[in-house]
Amino acid sequence: MSTNSVSRKQLILEIRGKAKISCDLKRHLSPRTVGSIMRSLPLEGHAHQLGKNILYFETAVDSGIERKRTDFKKGDVAYLASSGSICFFLNNVTSGKTMTPIGKLSNNIDALKDVKSGDVFCLYEETI
């Protein structure tokens, strides 16, 4: 049975050749931004690190700031409007950058600790 609903979309974040992590995008957090991301899937890009606690990849998604926050918890997923990047939080963080909350990683979060610059992130809908 699929866990997708109008308000929650289950995606896969794949670290190519290394791991797959379940990722839930939650429309109620930021409806416009999540809608833009869903229409742009699949997304792919090279992994980058922001400090020790945030991994991200740049996308062509262009959605402004929505319901902005600077405090995030381990496993949160956010959108950074200034670069069109999707960010993944390795630990609890108070960021110097304002971001749009869009979802949560639901399992295997520690696999992100093995990501190196240049690894490829792929974000796509789960197919049965």
Secondary structure, DSSP 8 states (H G I E B T S, - for coil): -----SSEEEEEEEETTTEEEEEEEETTT-HHHHHHHHHH-SEEEE-EEETTTEEEEE-S------S-EEEE-TTEEEEETTTTEEEEESS-EEEEEEEEEEEEE-S-GGGGGG--TT-EEEEEE---
